[in-house]
Amino acid sequence: LYGRSLGSGPSCYLASKTAREGQSVAGVILQSPLLSAYRVAFNFRFTMVGDKFPNIDYASHIRCPVFIVHGTQDEVV
């Protein structure tokens, strides 16, 4: 699976869902992923109700290799 920015949400969800069902994808590539939708704008230390992309909560359920690509000088987000 490949996910970039907001696309990291569905990718993390699918990877964690298949792992919980006893199957797993071969690997996940995340480019500039989000911790969660709300954590982009606010400095929360927990997942808010209604967060559409709680990637940080899905991460512990992923059971395949994950490759993350992220720059250090991203000024857009």
N, C-alpha and C positions, 0 to 999 in steps of 0.2 A: 504494500500500500504506500501511496505517496500523498502527503498533505502539505500545503504551503499556507502559512498564516491562518486564516479562518478555516481553511481546508484541513488543518491539523485536528480539528474537532471531530469530524466524521471519521477520519483515519484512526484516531485513538479509540473512539467508540467501537468501531468495527473490530479492531485488533483485540480489545479487551473482551468484547462480546464473544468472539469466536473462541478465545482462550477459556472463558468461563463455561462454554458449551462442550469443552473437551477437544476442540480442534484449535488450530492456530494458523494464521497466515505465515508465509515464509519469512517476512521481514517488513519493517516499517521505516520509511524515510520521511523525516519531518524537517521542512525548511522554514525557518523563522516561526516556530510553533508558539502558541499562547499557553500560559498556565491555565487560564480560564478567561471567559469573555469579560467578566466583571473585573478581574485583576489587571486587565490592561489599563483601565481608567482609574481604579482605586487600589490602594495598598491594603487589601484585606489579607488576613492570615487564615481565613477559612472560606469554604465554599458557600456562597449565598444561594438561597432558594430561588429557583428560576434561572440559574446560570445554564445557558444552552451548551456551553463547551467546557465542562469541568475536566480538562485534560489531566490536571494534576491528580485527580481522583482515579482516573482510568489507568494511569501509568503503572501502578503497582499490580494490575491484573494482566498486563501484556506479557506474553510468554514467548516472545520471539526476539531476534536481534532488532535493535532500534538504532538508527543512524540519525543524528541531529546536526543540522547545518544552521548556524546562526552567526550573524555578524555582531561586532561589538560597537559599531558606530551608527546604529539604526536610529535616526532622528524623526522618522515618520510616526512611530507609535510611541 
